[in-house]
């Protein structure tokens, strides 16, 4: 299944409390449950003003449906073509 990186611009996100983040996560999970098992949230990275989310989904349209239904921004969506890391340098 394709993997996507979603960039969400959310001003002052880095200042959100644990309860704020928990509420957003609950909303996301609720929408995911409605959309069905074909879309999966893997993880998100919180920065000062952006959220970078990693999802498995059959297509970009499903990622956009999640954003619309959850009221989340999706400023950019990019399909991951491959993954690399320190292990990539190993023989």
N, C-alpha and C positions, 0 to 999 in steps of 0.2 A: 504494500500500500504506500502511496506517496507520503512524504513527510514535508511539512511546511514550517517556515519561520514567519511569524506574524509580528510586525512592529506596531505597537499601540502607543500613541502619544497621549499621556495623561499628566497634566501639569501637577507638580508637587507630589507625585506618586511616592517618592522616597520618604516623604514625611507621613505617609499613612500609618495608622496604628495597626497592631496585630488584628484587632477586631475588624477594622476596615478591610484588610486583606482577606480575612476569613469570610466576610460578607460577600466580597467580590467572587471568591472561590466557590462559595455555595451557589451563587447565581449562575456561574459558569457551569457547574456540575448539573444544575437543574435543567439548563438548556441542552446540555449534552445528552442527558437522559431522554429528553423529548425527541431529539434528533435521531437517536438510536445508536447501536454499537459500531456503526461504520466510521464514526469520528471519535478520536481519542486524544485527550490532552495529556501530554507527556511531562512537561515542566514549563516554568516561566522564570525569567530573570528580571528582577526589579532594579531599575536605576532611578536617578533623581526625577526624571520626567518621562520615562518610557518603560514599557513592559515588552519584553521579547518572549513570545510564546512558541513552543514547539508542539505541533499537532501531527497526528497521522489522520489523513482523510482521503476519501476517494478522489476528491477534486477541489479546486479553489472555491467553487460555488458553495460547497458544504461549509467551508471555513467562513465565508461571507454570511451564510445563513446563521451560523452561530453568533457572529458579531452583531448582526441586525437584531436577532431575537433577544440577545442578552443586553443590548444597548451599549456594547463595547466598541471603541474605535478599532478600525483595522486599516491603519495608514499605509501599510504595505504588506504584501503577501508574496513570499518567494518559495518556490518548490526547491527542496534540498536535492541536489544531484548526487552528492557523495559526502562522506564524512572523513575528516583527517584529524590527526592529533600526533602527539609525540611518537606513538606506535607506528605511524606511517614511515618513519625514518629507519625502522628496524629492518634488518636483512631477513 
